[in-house]
Amino acid sequence: MQGSKVLLVHQTGKFSAFGYKCTHYGAPLVKGYLGEGRVRCPWRHGACFNVLIGDIEEFPGLDGIPCFQVCRVTSRRYTPMVIK
């Protein structure tokens, strides 16, 4: 986990952290489109993933994205932790 890129999102009072790249062609999801509870790949194929559990919501993603539990470390710092 240390040194890995993740996206940290705050929506509807909840934080979620998930993998940085689309599982289809590896597009950076940071450039994607964030909707209510989901992120869409910025590249043409438009794979879509649930940001809380990582499941594919629209293909052609090959697999879900990794999701992480978010733990508050200090009043201003949040840390993603691997969900086992």
PDB file of N, CA, C and O in Angstrom:
ATOM      1  N   MET A   1       0.820  -1.187   0.000  1.00  0.00           N
ATOM      2  CA  MET A   1       0.000   0.000   0.000  1.00  0.00           C
ATOM      3  C   MET A   1       0.863   1.250   0.000  1.00  0.00           C
ATOM      4  O   MET A   1       0.571   2.198  -0.729  1.00  0.00           O
ATOM      5  N   GLN A   2       1.915   1.270   0.800  1.00  0.00           N
ATOM      6  CA  GLN A   2       2.748   2.459   0.880  1.00  0.00           C
ATOM      7  C   GLN A   2       3.383   2.742  -0.475  1.00  0.00           C
ATOM      8  O   GLN A   2       3.966   1.851  -1.093  1.00  0.00           O
ATOM      9  N   GLY A   3       3.268   3.973  -0.930  1.00  0.00           N
ATOM     10  CA  GLY A   3       3.804   4.355  -2.221  1.00  0.00           C
ATOM     11  C   GLY A   3       2.858   4.127  -3.378  1.00  0.00           C
ATOM     12  O   GLY A   3       3.157   4.541  -4.499  1.00  0.00           O
ATOM     13  N   SER A   4       1.731   3.486  -3.148  1.00  0.00           N
ATOM     14  CA  SER A   4       0.741   3.255  -4.198  1.00  0.00           C
ATOM     15  C   SER A   4      -0.151   4.479  -4.355  1.00  0.00           C
ATOM     16  O   SER A   4      -0.415   5.197  -3.390  1.00  0.00           O
ATOM     17  N   LYS A   5      -0.608   4.705  -5.569  1.00  0.00           N
ATOM     18  CA  LYS A   5      -1.527   5.805  -5.816  1.00  0.00           C
ATOM     19  C   LYS A   5      -2.958   5.341  -5.591  1.00  0.00           C
ATOM     20  O   LYS A   5      -3.358   4.273  -6.054  1.00  0.00           O
ATOM     21  N   VAL A   6      -3.724   6.161  -4.873  1.00  0.00           N
ATOM     22  CA  VAL A   6      -5.150   5.922  -4.680  1.00  0.00           C
ATOM     23  C   VAL A   6      -5.870   7.253  -4.856  1.00  0.00           C
ATOM     24  O   VAL A   6      -5.265   8.319  -4.744  1.00  0.00           O
ATOM     25  N   LEU A   7      -7.152   7.177  -5.129  1.00  0.00           N
ATOM     26  CA  LEU A   7      -7.981   8.376  -5.184  1.00  0.00           C
ATOM     27  C   LEU A   7      -8.805   8.430  -3.917  1.00  0.00           C
ATOM     28  O   LEU A   7      -9.417   7.437  -3.524  1.00  0.00           O
ATOM     29  N   LEU A   8      -8.823   9.584  -3.280  1.00  0.00           N
ATOM     30  CA  LEU A   8      -9.608   9.796  -2.068  1.00  0.00           C
ATOM     31  C   LEU A   8     -10.745  10.740  -2.431  1.00  0.00           C
ATOM     32  O   LEU A   8     -10.518  11.845  -2.923  1.00  0.00           O
ATOM     33  N   VAL A   9     -11.972  10.291  -2.183  1.00  0.00           N
ATOM     34  CA  VAL A   9     -13.165  11.050  -2.569  1.00  0.00           C
ATOM     35  C   VAL A   9     -14.041  11.276  -1.343  1.00  0.00           C
ATOM     36  O   VAL A   9     -14.193  10.387  -0.505  1.00  0.00           O
ATOM     37  N   HIS A  10     -14.615  12.470  -1.246  1.00  0.00           N
ATOM     38  CA  HIS A  10     -15.578  12.772  -0.187  1.00  0.00           C
ATOM     39  C   HIS A  10     -16.901  13.090  -0.862  1.00  0.00           C
ATOM     40  O   HIS A  10     -17.025  14.083  -1.579  1.00  0.00           O
ATOM     41  N   GLN A  11     -17.898  12.228  -0.623  1.00  0.00           N
ATOM     42  CA  GLN A  11     -19.240  12.397  -1.197  1.00  0.00           C
ATOM     43  C   GLN A  11     -20.276  12.047  -0.154  1.00  0.00           C
ATOM     44  O   GLN A  11     -20.129  11.069   0.579  1.00  0.00           O
ATOM     45  N   THR A  12     -21.299  12.830  -0.092  1.00  0.00           N
ATOM     46  CA  THR A  12     -22.434  12.614   0.821  1.00  0.00           C
ATOM     47  C   THR A  12     -21.988  12.255   2.235  1.00  0.00           C
ATOM     48  O   THR A  12     -22.539  11.350   2.863  1.00  0.00           O
ATOM     49  N   GLY A  13     -20.983  12.977   2.725  1.00  0.00           N
ATOM     50  CA  GLY A  13     -20.524  12.791   4.092  1.00  0.00           C
ATOM     51  C   GLY A  13     -19.634  11.591   4.330  1.00  0.00           C
ATOM     52  O   GLY A  13     -19.283  11.309   5.476  1.00  0.00           O
ATOM     53  N   LYS A  14     -19.258  10.873   3.279  1.00  0.00           N
ATOM     54  CA  LYS A  14     -18.416   9.685   3.425  1.00  0.00           C
ATOM     55  C   LYS A  14     -17.148   9.829   2.593  1.00  0.00           C
ATOM     56  O   LYS A  14     -17.153  10.424   1.516  1.00  0.00           O
ATOM     57  N   PHE A  15     -16.070   9.270   3.118  1.00  0.00           N
ATOM     58  CA  PHE A  15     -14.825   9.197   2.366  1.00  0.00           C
ATOM     59  C   PHE A  15     -14.705   7.805   1.763  1.00  0.00           C
ATOM     60  O   PHE A  15     -15.099   6.813   2.376  1.00  0.00           O
ATOM     61  N   SER A  16     -14.162   7.746   0.565  1.00  0.00           N
ATOM     62  CA  SER A  16     -13.824   6.460  -0.039  1.00  0.00           C
ATOM     63  C   SER A  16     -12.476   6.605  -0.728  1.00  0.00           C
ATOM     64  O   SER A  16     -12.115   7.684  -1.198  1.00  0.00           O
ATOM     65  N   ALA A  17     -11.751   5.520  -0.780  1.00  0.00           N
ATOM     66  CA  ALA A  17     -10.449   5.495  -1.445  1.00  0.00           C
ATOM     67  C   ALA A  17     -10.436   4.270  -2.343  1.00  0.00           C
ATOM     68  O   ALA A  17     -10.862   3.185  -1.947  1.00  0.00           O
ATOM     69  N   PHE A  18      -9.937   4.462  -3.567  1.00  0.00           N
ATOM     70  CA  PHE A  18      -9.967   3.355  -4.518  1.00  0.00           C
ATOM     71  C   PHE A  18      -8.804   3.469  -5.485  1.00  0.00           C
ATOM     72  O   PHE A  18      -8.112   4.486  -5.536  1.00  0.00           O
ATOM     73  N   GLY A  19      -8.603   2.406  -6.249  1.00  0.00           N
ATOM     74  CA  GLY A  19      -7.490   2.323  -7.186  1.00  0.00           C
ATOM     75  C   GLY A  19      -7.444   3.470  -8.169  1.00  0.00           C
ATOM     76  O   GLY A  19      -8.473   4.031  -8.547  1.00  0.00           O
ATOM     77  N   TYR A  20      -6.250   3.804  -8.572  1.00  0.00           N
ATOM     78  CA  TYR A  20      -5.971   4.958  -9.414  1.00  0.00           C
ATOM     79  C   TYR A  20      -6.256   4.701 -10.899  1.00  0.00           C
ATOM     80  O   TYR A  20      -6.539   5.641 -11.641  1.00  0.00           O
ATOM     81  N   LYS A  21      -6.184   3.450 -11.333  1.00  0.00           N
ATOM     82  CA  LYS A  21      -6.279   3.159 -12.773  1.00  0.00           C
ATOM     83  C   LYS A  21      -7.474   2.288 -13.136  1.00  0.00           C
ATOM     84  O   LYS A  21      -7.888   1.413 -12.375  1.00  0.00           O
ATOM     85  N   CYS A  22      -8.014   2.555 -14.318  1.00  0.00           N
ATOM     86  CA  CYS A  22      -9.078   1.735 -14.887  1.00  0.00           C
ATOM     87  C   CYS A  22      -8.513   0.347 -15.197  1.00  0.00           C
ATOM     88  O   CYS A  22      -7.367   0.220 -15.627  1.00  0.00           O
ATOM     89  N   THR A  23      -9.311  -0.676 -14.981  1.00  0.00           N
ATOM     90  CA  THR A  23      -8.845  -2.044 -15.225  1.00  0.00           C
ATOM     91  C   THR A  23      -8.918  -2.450 -16.698  1.00  0.00           C
ATOM     92  O   THR A  23      -8.483  -3.545 -17.054  1.00  0.00           O
ATOM     93  N   HIS A  24      -9.454  -1.596 -17.550  1.00  0.00           N
ATOM     94  CA  HIS A  24      -9.561  -1.924 -18.969  1.00  0.00           C
ATOM     95  C   HIS A  24      -8.266  -1.609 -19.708  1.00  0.00           C
ATOM     96  O   HIS A  24      -7.617  -2.511 -20.239  1.00  0.00           O
ATOM     97  N   TYR A  25      -7.885  -0.323 -19.744  1.00  0.00           N
ATOM     98  CA  TYR A  25      -6.643   0.059 -20.423  1.00  0.00           C
ATOM     99  C   TYR A  25      -5.681   0.819 -19.525  1.00  0.00           C
ATOM    100  O   TYR A  25      -4.653   1.305 -19.997  1.00  0.00           O
ATOM    101  N   GLY A  26      -5.995   0.930 -18.238  1.00  0.00           N
ATOM    102  CA  GLY A  26      -5.078   1.589 -17.312  1.00  0.00           C
ATOM    103  C   GLY A  26      -5.173   3.105 -17.299  1.00  0.00           C
ATOM    104  O   GLY A  26      -4.244   3.776 -16.850  1.00  0.00           O
ATOM    105  N   ALA A  27      -6.276   3.653 -17.781  1.00  0.00           N
ATOM    106  CA  ALA A  27      -6.448   5.116 -17.781  1.00  0.00           C
ATOM    107  C   ALA A  27      -6.466   5.644 -16.347  1.00  0.00           C
ATOM    108  O   ALA A  27      -6.983   4.974 -15.453  1.00  0.00           O
ATOM    109  N   PRO A  28      -5.909   6.834 -16.114  1.00  0.00           N
ATOM    110  CA  PRO A  28      -5.925   7.410 -14.772  1.00  0.00           C
ATOM    111  C   PRO A  28      -7.328   7.892 -14.404  1.00  0.00           C
ATOM    112  O   PRO A  28      -7.857   8.809 -15.031  1.00  0.00           O
ATOM    113  N   LEU A  29      -7.924   7.276 -13.392  1.00  0.00           N
ATOM    114  CA  LEU A  29      -9.289   7.622 -13.003  1.00  0.00           C
ATOM    115  C   LEU A  29      -9.384   9.026 -12.398  1.00  0.00           C
ATOM    116  O   LEU A  29     -10.477   9.580 -12.288  1.00  0.00           O
ATOM    117  N   VAL A  30      -8.251   9.597 -12.010  1.00  0.00           N
ATOM    118  CA  VAL A  30      -8.254  10.969 -11.493  1.00  0.00           C
ATOM    119  C   VAL A  30      -8.756  11.946 -12.567  1.00  0.00           C
ATOM    120  O   VAL A  30      -9.243  13.028 -12.241  1.00  0.00           O
ATOM    121  N   LYS A  31      -8.637  11.567 -13.830  1.00  0.00           N
ATOM    122  CA  LYS A  31      -9.132  12.405 -14.929  1.00  0.00           C
ATOM    123  C   LYS A  31     -10.529  11.984 -15.380  1.00  0.00           C
ATOM    124  O   LYS A  31     -11.072  12.519 -16.347  1.00  0.00           O
ATOM    125  N   GLY A  32     -11.100  11.018 -14.662  1.00  0.00           N
ATOM    126  CA  GLY A  32     -12.417  10.506 -15.009  1.00  0.00           C
ATOM    127  C   GLY A  32     -13.536  11.403 -14.513  1.00  0.00           C
ATOM    128  O   GLY A  32     -13.302  12.541 -14.106  1.00  0.00           O
ATOM    129  N   TYR A  33     -14.743  10.884 -14.553  1.00  0.00           N
ATOM    130  CA  TYR A  33     -15.942  11.644 -14.205  1.00  0.00           C
ATOM    131  C   TYR A  33     -16.561  11.024 -12.963  1.00  0.00           C
ATOM    132  O   TYR A  33     -16.906   9.843 -12.948  1.00  0.00           O
ATOM    133  N   LEU A  34     -16.697  11.832 -11.927  1.00  0.00           N
ATOM    134  CA  LEU A  34     -17.249  11.354 -10.670  1.00  0.00           C
ATOM    135  C   LEU A  34     -18.733  11.665 -10.621  1.00  0.00           C
ATOM    136  O   LEU A  34     -19.146  12.819 -10.732  1.00  0.00           O
ATOM    137  N   GLY A  35     -19.526  10.619 -10.452  1.00  0.00           N
ATOM    138  CA  GLY A  35     -20.964  10.777 -10.299  1.00  0.00           C
ATOM    139  C   GLY A  35     -21.336  10.352  -8.889  1.00  0.00           C
ATOM    140  O   GLY A  35     -20.456  10.164  -8.050  1.00  0.00           O
ATOM    141  N   GLU A  36     -22.587  10.203  -8.623  1.00  0.00           N
ATOM    142  CA  GLU A  36     -23.030   9.815  -7.291  1.00  0.00           C
ATOM    143  C   GLU A  36     -22.652   8.361  -7.006  1.00  0.00           C
ATOM    144  O   GLU A  36     -23.323   7.435  -7.461  1.00  0.00           O
ATOM    145  N   GLY A  37     -21.577   8.177  -6.253  1.00  0.00           N
ATOM    146  CA  GLY A  37     -21.147   6.841  -5.865  1.00  0.00           C
ATOM    147  C   GLY A  37     -20.410   6.051  -6.922  1.00  0.00           C
ATOM    148  O   GLY A  37     -20.172   4.858  -6.733  1.00  0.00           O
ATOM    149  N   ARG A  38     -20.037   6.680  -8.038  1.00  0.00           N
ATOM    150  CA  ARG A  38     -19.338   5.957  -9.098  1.00  0.00           C
ATOM    151  C   ARG A  38     -18.362   6.859  -9.837  1.00  0.00           C
ATOM    152  O   ARG A  38     -18.504   8.082  -9.853  1.00  0.00           O
ATOM    153  N   VAL A  39     -17.385   6.236 -10.437  1.00  0.00           N
ATOM    154  CA  VAL A  39     -16.404   6.960 -11.242  1.00  0.00           C
ATOM    155  C   VAL A  39     -16.370   6.313 -12.624  1.00  0.00           C
ATOM    156  O   VAL A  39     -16.378   5.089 -12.753  1.00  0.00           O
ATOM    157  N   ARG A  40     -16.331   7.163 -13.660  1.00  0.00           N
ATOM    158  CA  ARG A  40     -16.295   6.685 -15.045  1.00  0.00           C
ATOM    159  C   ARG A  40     -14.922   6.987 -15.628  1.00  0.00           C
ATOM    160  O   ARG A  40     -14.381   8.076 -15.441  1.00  0.00           O
ATOM    161  N   CYS A  41     -14.372   6.019 -16.330  1.00  0.00           N
ATOM    162  CA  CYS A  41     -13.077   6.168 -16.981  1.00  0.00           C
ATOM    163  C   CYS A  41     -13.115   7.340 -17.962  1.00  0.00           C
ATOM    164  O   CYS A  41     -14.117   7.530 -18.652  1.00  0.00           O
ATOM    165  N   PRO A  42     -12.037   8.130 -18.035  1.00  0.00           N
ATOM    166  CA  PRO A  42     -12.020   9.274 -18.937  1.00  0.00           C
ATOM    167  C   PRO A  42     -11.844   8.895 -20.409  1.00  0.00           C
ATOM    168  O   PRO A  42     -12.110   9.707 -21.296  1.00  0.00           O
ATOM    169  N   TRP A  43     -11.402   7.678 -20.667  1.00  0.00           N
ATOM    170  CA  TRP A  43     -11.167   7.283 -22.045  1.00  0.00           C
ATOM    171  C   TRP A  43     -12.458   6.819 -22.694  1.00  0.00           C
ATOM    172  O   TRP A  43     -13.447   6.545 -22.013  1.00  0.00           O
ATOM    173  N   ARG A  44     -12.441   6.738 -23.960  1.00  0.00           N
ATOM    174  CA  ARG A  44     -13.597   6.523 -24.812  1.00  0.00           C
ATOM    175  C   ARG A  44     -14.524   5.362 -24.446  1.00  0.00           C
ATOM    176  O   ARG A  44     -15.739   5.462 -24.619  1.00  0.00           O
ATOM    177  N   HIS A  45     -13.974   4.295 -23.956  1.00  0.00           N
ATOM    178  CA  HIS A  45     -14.805   3.115 -23.677  1.00  0.00           C
ATOM    179  C   HIS A  45     -15.744   3.334 -22.498  1.00  0.00           C
ATOM    180  O   HIS A  45     -16.804   2.710 -22.454  1.00  0.00           O
ATOM    181  N   GLY A  46     -15.400   4.199 -21.535  1.00  0.00           N
ATOM    182  CA  GLY A  46     -16.301   4.607 -20.468  1.00  0.00           C
ATOM    183  C   GLY A  46     -16.634   3.583 -19.396  1.00  0.00           C
ATOM    184  O   GLY A  46     -17.749   3.578 -18.876  1.00  0.00           O
ATOM    185  N   ALA A  47     -15.685   2.712 -19.055  1.00  0.00           N
ATOM    186  CA  ALA A  47     -15.937   1.770 -17.955  1.00  0.00           C
ATOM    187  C   ALA A  47     -16.314   2.553 -16.698  1.00  0.00           C
ATOM    188  O   ALA A  47     -15.816   3.656 -16.477  1.00  0.00           O
ATOM    189  N   CYS A  48     -17.185   1.984 -15.887  1.00  0.00           N
ATOM    190  CA  CYS A  48     -17.703   2.679 -14.713  1.00  0.00           C
ATOM    191  C   CYS A  48     -17.602   1.762 -13.497  1.00  0.00           C
ATOM    192  O   CYS A  48     -17.887   0.568 -13.586  1.00  0.00           O
ATOM    193  N   PHE A  49     -17.188   2.339 -12.341  1.00  0.00           N
ATOM    194  CA  PHE A  49     -16.946   1.563 -11.130  1.00  0.00           C
ATOM    195  C   PHE A  49     -17.620   2.198  -9.930  1.00  0.00           C
ATOM    196  O   PHE A  49     -17.733   3.421  -9.842  1.00  0.00           O
ATOM    197  N   ASN A  50     -18.069   1.358  -9.006  1.00  0.00           N
ATOM    198  CA  ASN A  50     -18.628   1.812  -7.743  1.00  0.00           C
ATOM    199  C   ASN A  50     -17.464   2.237  -6.842  1.00  0.00           C
ATOM    200  O   ASN A  50     -16.538   1.452  -6.641  1.00  0.00           O
ATOM    201  N   VAL A  51     -17.487   3.467  -6.292  1.00  0.00           N
ATOM    202  CA  VAL A  51     -16.357   3.970  -5.515  1.00  0.00           C
ATOM    203  C   VAL A  51     -16.316   3.428  -4.087  1.00  0.00           C
ATOM    204  O   VAL A  51     -15.300   3.582  -3.409  1.00  0.00           O
ATOM    205  N   LEU A  52     -17.385   2.802  -3.616  1.00  0.00           N
ATOM    206  CA  LEU A  52     -17.388   2.264  -2.256  1.00  0.00           C
ATOM    207  C   LEU A  52     -16.934   0.810  -2.191  1.00  0.00           C
ATOM    208  O   LEU A  52     -16.267   0.404  -1.239  1.00  0.00           O
ATOM    209  N   ILE A  53     -17.299   0.024  -3.211  1.00  0.00           N
ATOM    210  CA  ILE A  53     -16.948  -1.404  -3.181  1.00  0.00           C
ATOM    211  C   ILE A  53     -16.118  -1.856  -4.380  1.00  0.00           C
ATOM    212  O   ILE A  53     -15.668  -3.001  -4.418  1.00  0.00           O
ATOM    213  N   GLY A  54     -15.909  -0.968  -5.365  1.00  0.00           N
ATOM    214  CA  GLY A  54     -15.031  -1.274  -6.490  1.00  0.00           C
ATOM    215  C   GLY A  54     -15.624  -2.098  -7.611  1.00  0.00           C
ATOM    216  O   GLY A  54     -14.941  -2.367  -8.599  1.00  0.00           O
ATOM    217  N   ASP A  55     -16.876  -2.508  -7.489  1.00  0.00           N
ATOM    218  CA  ASP A  55     -17.493  -3.339  -8.523  1.00  0.00           C
ATOM    219  C   ASP A  55     -17.638  -2.592  -9.850  1.00  0.00           C
ATOM    220  O   ASP A  55     -17.781  -1.370  -9.889  1.00  0.00           O
ATOM    221  N   ILE A  56     -17.597  -3.371 -10.934  1.00  0.00           N
ATOM    222  CA  ILE A  56     -17.862  -2.807 -12.258  1.00  0.00           C
ATOM    223  C   ILE A  56     -19.355  -2.507 -12.347  1.00  0.00           C
ATOM    224  O   ILE A  56     -20.180  -3.368 -12.044  1.00  0.00           O
ATOM    225  N   GLU A  57     -19.701  -1.305 -12.757  1.00  0.00           N
ATOM    226  CA  GLU A  57     -21.111  -0.965 -12.955  1.00  0.00           C
ATOM    227  C   GLU A  57     -21.450  -0.886 -14.438  1.00  0.00           C
ATOM    228  O   GLU A  57     -22.597  -1.094 -14.831  1.00  0.00           O
ATOM    229  N   GLU A  58     -20.448  -0.585 -15.257  1.00  0.00           N
ATOM    230  CA  GLU A  58     -20.618  -0.606 -16.714  1.00  0.00           C
ATOM    231  C   GLU A  58     -19.318  -1.089 -17.329  1.00  0.00           C
ATOM    232  O   GLU A  58     -18.237  -0.635 -16.954  1.00  0.00           O
ATOM    233  N   PHE A  59     -19.425  -1.996 -18.258  1.00  0.00           N
ATOM    234  CA  PHE A  59     -18.259  -2.554 -18.937  1.00  0.00           C
ATOM    235  C   PHE A  59     -17.734  -1.553 -19.952  1.00  0.00           C
ATOM    236  O   PHE A  59     -18.454  -0.615 -20.295  1.00  0.00           O
ATOM    237  N   PRO A  60     -16.514  -1.709 -20.446  1.00  0.00           N
ATOM    238  CA  PRO A  60     -15.748  -2.933 -20.620  1.00  0.00           C
ATOM    239  C   PRO A  60     -14.626  -3.135 -19.610  1.00  0.00           C
ATOM    240  O   PRO A  60     -13.642  -3.794 -19.945  1.00  0.00           O
ATOM    241  N   GLY A  61     -14.716  -2.614 -18.415  1.00  0.00           N
ATOM    242  CA  GLY A  61     -13.695  -2.898 -17.407  1.00  0.00           C
ATOM    243  C   GLY A  61     -13.501  -4.401 -17.266  1.00  0.00           C
ATOM    244  O   GLY A  61     -14.468  -5.160 -17.330  1.00  0.00           O
ATOM    245  N   LEU A  62     -12.271  -4.834 -17.075  1.00  0.00           N
ATOM    246  CA  LEU A  62     -11.976  -6.265 -17.008  1.00  0.00           C
ATOM    247  C   LEU A  62     -12.188  -6.841 -15.617  1.00  0.00           C
ATOM    248  O   LEU A  62     -12.420  -8.040 -15.465  1.00  0.00           O
ATOM    249  N   ASP A  63     -12.109  -5.995 -14.612  1.00  0.00           N
ATOM    250  CA  ASP A  63     -12.241  -6.423 -13.228  1.00  0.00           C
ATOM    251  C   ASP A  63     -12.618  -5.195 -12.413  1.00  0.00           C
ATOM    252  O   ASP A  63     -12.552  -4.072 -12.913  1.00  0.00           O
ATOM    253  N   GLY A  64     -13.007  -5.398 -11.176  1.00  0.00           N
ATOM    254  CA  GLY A  64     -13.296  -4.271 -10.302  1.00  0.00           C
ATOM    255  C   GLY A  64     -12.010  -3.540  -9.936  1.00  0.00           C
ATOM    256  O   GLY A  64     -10.912  -4.030 -10.200  1.00  0.00           O
ATOM    257  N   ILE A  65     -12.153  -2.368  -9.328  1.00  0.00           N
ATOM    258  CA  ILE A  65     -10.986  -1.624  -8.860  1.00  0.00           C
ATOM    259  C   ILE A  65     -10.811  -1.891  -7.363  1.00  0.00           C
ATOM    260  O   ILE A  65     -11.788  -2.141  -6.657  1.00  0.00           O
ATOM    261  N   PRO A  66      -9.566  -1.839  -6.881  1.00  0.00           N
ATOM    262  CA  PRO A  66      -9.362  -2.056  -5.447  1.00  0.00           C
ATOM    263  C   PRO A  66      -9.952  -0.900  -4.642  1.00  0.00           C
ATOM    264  O   PRO A  66      -9.863   0.258  -5.052  1.00  0.00           O
ATOM    265  N   CYS A  67     -10.548  -1.214  -3.508  1.00  0.00           N
ATOM    266  CA  CYS A  67     -11.086  -0.198  -2.601  1.00  0.00           C
ATOM    267  C   CYS A  67     -10.384  -0.329  -1.260  1.00  0.00           C
ATOM    268  O   CYS A  67      -9.909  -1.403  -0.890  1.00  0.00           O
ATOM    269  N   PHE A  68     -10.328   0.779  -0.543  1.00  0.00           N
ATOM    270  CA  PHE A  68      -9.598   0.829   0.711  1.00  0.00           C
ATOM    271  C   PHE A  68     -10.456   1.471   1.786  1.00  0.00           C
ATOM    272  O   PHE A  68     -11.261   2.359   1.509  1.00  0.00           O
ATOM    273  N   GLN A  69     -10.276   1.016   3.003  1.00  0.00           N
ATOM    274  CA  GLN A  69     -10.951   1.625   4.135  1.00  0.00           C
ATOM    275  C   GLN A  69     -10.207   2.917   4.463  1.00  0.00           C
ATOM    276  O   GLN A  69      -8.977   2.945   4.427  1.00  0.00           O
ATOM    277  N   VAL A  70     -10.930   3.973   4.778  1.00  0.00           N
ATOM    278  CA  VAL A  70     -10.310   5.256   5.089  1.00  0.00           C
ATOM    279  C   VAL A  70     -10.358   5.472   6.593  1.00  0.00           C
ATOM    280  O   VAL A  70     -11.426   5.426   7.203  1.00  0.00           O
ATOM    281  N   CYS A  71      -9.195   5.707   7.183  1.00  0.00           N
ATOM    282  CA  CYS A  71      -9.100   5.931   8.622  1.00  0.00           C
ATOM    283  C   CYS A  71      -8.602   7.350   8.886  1.00  0.00           C
ATOM    284  O   CYS A  71      -7.672   7.821   8.231  1.00  0.00           O
ATOM    285  N   ARG A  72      -9.215   8.012   9.830  1.00  0.00           N
ATOM    286  CA  ARG A  72      -8.803   9.361  10.200  1.00  0.00           C
ATOM    287  C   ARG A  72      -7.589   9.262  11.113  1.00  0.00           C
ATOM    288  O   ARG A  72      -7.637   8.605  12.152  1.00  0.00           O
ATOM    289  N   VAL A  73      -6.491   9.924  10.717  1.00  0.00           N
ATOM    290  CA  VAL A  73      -5.253   9.878  11.496  1.00  0.00           C
ATOM    291  C   VAL A  73      -5.173  11.095  12.414  1.00  0.00           C
ATOM    292  O   VAL A  73      -4.846  10.963  13.594  1.00  0.00           O
ATOM    293  N   THR A  74      -5.469  12.268  11.884  1.00  0.00           N
ATOM    294  CA  THR A  74      -5.524  13.506  12.671  1.00  0.00           C
ATOM    295  C   THR A  74      -6.761  14.267  12.216  1.00  0.00           C
ATOM    296  O   THR A  74      -7.524  13.780  11.381  1.00  0.00           O
ATOM    297  N   SER A  75      -6.956  15.439  12.754  1.00  0.00           N
ATOM    298  CA  SER A  75      -8.133  16.222  12.364  1.00  0.00           C
ATOM    299  C   SER A  75      -8.082  16.658  10.908  1.00  0.00           C
ATOM    300  O   SER A  75      -9.117  17.007  10.341  1.00  0.00           O
ATOM    301  N   ARG A  76      -6.911  16.649  10.290  1.00  0.00           N
ATOM    302  CA  ARG A  76      -6.784  17.095   8.898  1.00  0.00           C
ATOM    303  C   ARG A  76      -6.244  16.029   7.956  1.00  0.00           C
ATOM    304  O   ARG A  76      -6.129  16.280   6.757  1.00  0.00           O
ATOM    305  N   ARG A  77      -5.917  14.877   8.452  1.00  0.00           N
ATOM    306  CA  ARG A  77      -5.267  13.874   7.616  1.00  0.00           C
ATOM    307  C   ARG A  77      -6.048  12.564   7.633  1.00  0.00           C
ATOM    308  O   ARG A  77      -6.450  12.076   8.688  1.00  0.00           O
ATOM    309  N   TYR A  78      -6.250  12.016   6.458  1.00  0.00           N
ATOM    310  CA  TYR A  78      -6.937  10.730   6.305  1.00  0.00           C
ATOM    311  C   TYR A  78      -5.995   9.772   5.602  1.00  0.00           C
ATOM    312  O   TYR A  78      -5.244  10.170   4.713  1.00  0.00           O
ATOM    313  N   THR A  79      -6.035   8.522   5.996  1.00  0.00           N
ATOM    314  CA  THR A  79      -5.149   7.522   5.407  1.00  0.00           C
ATOM    315  C   THR A  79      -5.952   6.333   4.908  1.00  0.00           C
ATOM    316  O   THR A  79      -6.730   5.751   5.664  1.00  0.00           O
ATOM    317  N   PRO A  80      -5.769   5.960   3.628  1.00  0.00           N
ATOM    318  CA  PRO A  80      -6.411   4.747   3.142  1.00  0.00           C
ATOM    319  C   PRO A  80      -5.686   3.512   3.673  1.00  0.00           C
ATOM    320  O   PRO A  80      -4.457   3.460   3.670  1.00  0.00           O
ATOM    321  N   MET A  81      -6.442   2.531   4.122  1.00  0.00           N
ATOM    322  CA  MET A  81      -5.881   1.278   4.617  1.00  0.00           C
ATOM    323  C   MET A  81      -6.450   0.137   3.775  1.00  0.00           C
ATOM    324  O   MET A  81      -7.602   0.189   3.345  1.00  0.00           O
ATOM    325  N   VAL A  82      -5.650  -0.872   3.548  1.00  0.00           N
ATOM    326  CA  VAL A  82      -6.079  -1.998   2.718  1.00  0.00           C
ATOM    327  C   VAL A  82      -7.232  -2.735   3.412  1.00  0.00           C
ATOM    328  O   VAL A  82      -7.161  -3.043   4.601  1.00  0.00           O
ATOM    329  N   ILE A  83      -8.285  -3.009   2.650  1.00  0.00           N
ATOM    330  CA  ILE A  83      -9.405  -3.815   3.149  1.00  0.00           C
ATOM    331  C   ILE A  83      -9.085  -5.260   2.861  1.00  0.00           C
ATOM    332  O   ILE A  83      -8.820  -5.616   1.713  1.00  0.00           O
ATOM    333  N   LYS A  84      -9.104  -6.092   3.863  1.00  0.00           N
ATOM    334  CA  LYS A  84      -8.795  -7.517   3.674  1.00  0.00           C
ATOM    335  C   LYS A  84     -10.043  -8.330   3.637  1.00  0.00           C
ATOM    336  O   LYS A  84      -9.982  -9.550   3.485  1.00  0.00           O
TER     337      LYS A  84
END
